[in-house]
Amino acid sequence: MSVTPLSSRQTYIDWLRIFAIIGVLLFHSAMPYVADWEWHIKNPETSNTLLELNDFMSRWRMPLLFFISGAVSYFMLQRYNGSAFLGQRFLRLFVPLIVGILVIVPPQIYLERVVAGYQGNFWQFYLHMFKTGAYPKGDLSWHHLWFICYLLVYDILLTPLFVHLMSKGRKLMQRLEWLAKGSRIYFLALPGVLVYTFWMNRFRATHDLIHDYGYFPYYLFFVLVGFICIANQSFMDSLARNRRTSFAIAVLSILIINYCRWNKIEPWFATGYFNPDYRFYLFAFVGGVNAYMWVFTAVGYGKQYLNRPWKGMAYVNQAVYPFYILHQTVIVIITFYLVKVPDPIGMKYIFTVIVTFLLSMCIFHLFIRPFAVMRFLFGMKGTGKKKEKENLIVHPVAVTVL
């Protein structure tokens, strides 16, 4: 087995994470203006063009983030044993999640309630929030931070397997070496595709962890595949060699999906939603293949062309996680006022993207990055410059939780 050494800089993983977070920004900034899809605050006029953009990104943006998270877990487990790894993940994930639930998310819910007719001020809402129960009936929620909760649970569930694969399970990994030959790497996608095929016809996404019977196991396999691929460098090499094939399959599958969507021949138009007709399974199979192929395309092209250093990478790596935590609240606040003006949707969307990016980065740079307490609350390492520099030299992706 070709194991990636700790000192090897896999800069393309950083680039992929950055691109994925940009995708999340573009996606959430579009939600107020997207036709058909419900969101916390909606513009009076909506755009089918932005709907198509979001439909496309919804198929791969979170799978890519979970794949990257699995890869990051591998690098962290080269530095920590299983219990220490879980301790680090608890600090970097659970603490920001609680901060998000108590501080970052409430303004989103408050403004959503104001739009729905709530008359009280924010502090009245906040004090009453803890008595209402879980969202959407109540006002307690993690909203977009569901990703952090899921990632923490995945780490708890998968750490024994990860530790085993990095020690006693090396022989098993060696037996999987045949997957790196030719196009056999696609067999790694098969379990996740099958989950998507047979589960998604039955269960909608809830993001509430407990009742998310479809997407919870679906995303788990992306974490597992990300870990396995980065643990065996020949797998990553195979994804790079097969990048054009992955891209071709991704394009073909999205064309099939959109042909069905645009011509209203998706299975549920004929059979009713969640009817276990064979057409559901075929359509879901194409959807699962599509998600994996876009992820494999991004990873393959990223490894081939983006594995090069950049002077600003250390700063951006630190910003990614706080930016993710902050961005949706900024979007909701901006659009609460922006939906009231009669400007064209395109201008509103561009304004939302730019201002959200600038405000989120300013908050990170001025109020989070310089202060040890804030860094801790937002899942960052301490302000010790020497230690931080050493960690970044060891491996740039090992110090980031996403």
URHUNOR-V707651 format. One record per run of one state. SS is the DSSP state (@ for helix, = for strand, . for the rest). FROM is the first residue (numbers start at 1). TO is the last residue. If there is no record, write none. Layout:
BEGIN
ss:SS from:FROM to:TO
ss:SS from:FROM to:TO
END
This chain:
BEGIN
ss:. from:1 to:10
ss:@ from:11 to:31
ss:. from:32 to:33
ss:= from:34 to:34
ss:. from:35 to:46
ss:= from:47 to:47
ss:@ from:48 to:58
ss:. from:59 to:60
ss:@ from:61 to:77
ss:. from:78 to:81
ss:@ from:82 to:104
ss:. from:105 to:105
ss:@ from:106 to:115
ss:. from:116 to:121
ss:@ from:122 to:129
ss:. from:130 to:133
ss:= from:134 to:134
ss:. from:135 to:139
ss:= from:140 to:140
ss:. from:141 to:142
ss:@ from:143 to:166
ss:. from:167 to:169
ss:@ from:170 to:180
ss:. from:181 to:183
ss:@ from:184 to:199
ss:. from:200 to:214
ss:@ from:215 to:231
ss:. from:232 to:232
ss:@ from:233 to:241
ss:. from:242 to:242
ss:@ from:243 to:262
ss:. from:263 to:266
ss:@ from:267 to:271
ss:. from:272 to:277
ss:@ from:278 to:305
ss:. from:306 to:312
ss:@ from:313 to:338
ss:. from:339 to:344
ss:@ from:345 to:368
ss:. from:369 to:371
ss:@ from:372 to:377
ss:. from:378 to:384
ss:@ from:385 to:394
ss:. from:395 to:402
END
